[in-house]
């Protein structure tokens, strides 16, 4: 069973926090977060296609950080099975996001996965 102490979960939490803060502050972020942030335009294009009713700039910043991380893991990194990436993103949304964040993220990532399956 997944716990908050799982090293993969802790790594993703750290990355979400770095990606979130990168939108507000120019600061030094870790190497992985830098790779994700440098791919931001490409990732945002996938997110926009997956959730066309929401402009990327209007998406809650923490939800966007989670979506960017998960989209990067799904489409670029491809180290984990898609279901694991989506489940982890939903867990992060429950932890950091609002009441509607988990379902929004689940739907957007499901659309991304369908488009690239």
N, C-alpha and C positions, 0 to 999 in steps of 0.2 A: 504494500500500500504506500502511496505517495505521502510524504510528510513535508512540513515546512523546512526540515533540515536536509532534505535531499539535495545533494550538491548541484544537480542540474537545475532544480527549482531556484536555489540561491543564486546561481549564475544568471539565470534569466531575470530574477528580481533586480539584480545589480545592473544588468543591461537596460532594463526598462527605466530604472531611475536615471541612468546616464543619458539615455535618449531623451527622456522627459526634460532633464535639466539643460541639455544641449539646445533646445528650442528657446530657452530663456537667457542663458548665460554663455558667453564665449569663455570656455574653460577647457582644461585638458581632460579628455575622456579616454577611456581605455581603447586598446587597439580594435577589439571586436566592435565596440560601439562606433568607433570612427569609420570602420568599413560599412556598417549599416547606414550611418549618417551620410556618407558619401554616395550611397545608392538611393538616397531619399527621393529624388525625382522619379526614378524608375519604379521604386516601391509605391510611391504615392499614385502613380498612374494605374497600377494594378488595383490599389485600394479604391480609387475613384471608379473604376469599371465595376468593381464588386459591390459598391454601395453608391450607385449613381444619384440617389435621392439626397445624399449628403456631400456637400463640397468639402474637400479635404481640409481646407483652412477653417471650416466650421466644426469639425469633429473635435470633441473633447481631447485636450493635449495628452492626457494619460492613455486614453483609448487609442489615440494615434500612435503613441510610442509602442504600445503592445502590438498593434496591427503591423507596424513596421518591422518589429522584431520577428513576429510570427511569419510574415510574408517573406522576409529574408531567409528564415530557416526553411520555409517550404520551397522557395523557388531558386535560391542561390546556394545555400549551404547543403541542404538535402542530406543531413547526417541522421536525423531522427525520422521515424515513420510519421506521416502526416497526422494521423490520429493523436499521436503523442504531442505534437506541436500544437494542435488545436485545443486539446484538453488542457495543456499547460497555459495557453493564452487565456482560456476561460477562467482558470484558477487565478491568474494574475488580475484579470478583470474583476473578479469577486473581491479580491484583496484591495485593489487600488481604485477601481472605477465606481461608477454610480450603480443604481438599481437596474438600469437597462443595459449597462455595459456588457455583461456576459452574453446576453442574447444577440446584441448588435455584433459583437466580435465573432461569435459563433456563425452567424449568418454571412458576414463578410468573408470570413476565411473559408467557409463552405463554398461560396461562389468562386473564390480564387482557386480553390482546389478543383472544382468542376471544370473551370476554364482551362486549367493546365494539366488535366488528367490524361 
